[in-house]
């Protein structure tokens, strides 16, 4: 059963396992602890009480910023990232955001495709923003204006079931 829920400190071990598996340059435990302490919007995606992904968003002064969104590699490319991202958009709007920003690696084509489908627009580049195996990698800055009808951003899940 698919469930979206707030992240808890007790999720940190599972978060770190996913982060290590999914990210070449993972966040540290301390960063996640700070996000939970700071009151950021921190939500997890569970299947049968097993954490498979998470997203962290900051919201202040009518603006929101996606800080991190990760799906366990075993569950990627099945619609879970889209589902979680749409929920984060819904939450950002619910918390008063009128616009949401994020950065994405120039090399992350899967994420680019998702964000374009959701209506994000490129607004700039951050040079040498991310570490990479070859030194540094640029980030594309994307933005999406959150219109008044925020229910649009969180439809029913359309998840592709894992097939054997």
ZIURFEN-V42808 format. One record per pair of residues at least 12 apart in sequence whose ideal C-beta (glycine too) atoms are under 7 Angstrom apart, sorted by the first residue. I is the first residue (numbers start at 0). GAP is how many residues later the second one is. D is the distance in whole Angstrom. If there is no record, write none. Layout:
# ZIURFEN-V42808
I_GAP_D / I_GAP_D
This chain:
# ZIURFEN-V42808
0_47_6 / 1_45_6 / 1_155_6 / 1_157_7 / 2_43_5 / 3_39_6 / 3_41_6 / 3_83_5 / 4_38_7 / 4_39_6 / 4_41_6 / 5_36_7 / 5_37_6 / 6_29_7 / 6_35_4 / 6_36_6 / 6_37_5 / 6_47_6 / 8_27_6 / 10_33_6 / 10_40_6 / 11_17_6 / 11_20_6 / 11_21_7 / 13_37_4 / 14_17_6 / 14_39_6 / 15_13_6 / 17_33_7 / 17_52_6 / 17_54_5 / 18_51_6 / 20_51_7 / 20_52_5 / 21_48_5 / 21_50_6 / 21_51_5 / 22_47_7 / 24_106_5 / 26_41_6 / 34_21_5 / 34_32_7 / 39_16_5 / 39_17_6 / 39_18_5 / 39_27_7 / 40_16_4 / 40_18_6 / 40_50_5 / 40_54_6 / 41_14_5 / 42_12_6 / 42_44_7 / 42_45_7 / 42_48_7 / 44_35_6 / 44_39_5 / 51_19_6 / 51_20_5 / 51_23_5 / 51_28_6 / 52_17_6 / 52_18_4 / 52_19_6 / 52_22_7 / 52_27_6 / 52_31_5 / 53_16_6 / 54_13_7 / 54_14_4 / 54_29_5 / 54_33_5 / 55_12_5 / 56_31_5 / 56_34_7 / 56_35_6 / 58_33_6 / 58_36_4 / 58_37_7 / 58_38_5 / 61_34_6 / 61_35_6 / 61_36_5 / 62_34_6 / 62_36_6 / 62_38_7 / 63_28_4 / 63_33_4 / 63_36_4 / 64_36_5 / 64_37_7 / 65_22_6 / 65_34_7 / 65_36_4 / 68_12_7 / 68_15_6 / 68_16_6 / 68_19_7 / 77_81_6 / 77_82_5 / 77_84_7 / 78_79_6 / 78_80_5 / 78_81_5 / 79_79_6 / 80_33_6 / 81_32_6 / 82_74_5 / 82_76_6 / 84_29_6 / 84_33_6 / 85_67_5 / 85_68_5 / 85_69_7 / 86_67_5 / 88_57_7 / 88_64_4 / 89_60_6 / 89_63_5 / 89_64_4 / 91_54_6 / 92_53_5 / 92_57_4 / 92_60_7 / 93_56_7 / 96_49_6 / 97_47_7 / 97_48_6 / 98_44_6 / 98_45_7 / 98_46_5 / 98_47_6 / 99_43_7 / 99_44_5 / 99_46_6 / 100_40_7 / 100_41_7 / 100_42_5 / 101_40_5 / 102_23_6 / 102_26_6 / 102_36_4 / 102_37_7 / 102_38_6 / 103_35_6 / 103_36_5 / 103_38_6 / 104_25_5 / 104_32_6 / 104_34_6 / 105_31_6 / 105_32_5 / 105_34_6 / 106_30_6 / 114_27_5 / 117_26_7 / 118_25_5 / 119_22_4 / 119_23_7 / 119_24_5 / 120_21_7 / 120_22_6 / 121_18_6 / 121_20_6 / 122_18_5 / 122_19_7 / 122_20_5 / 123_17_4 / 124_13_5 / 124_15_6 / 124_16_7 / 125_12_7 / 125_13_4 / 125_15_6
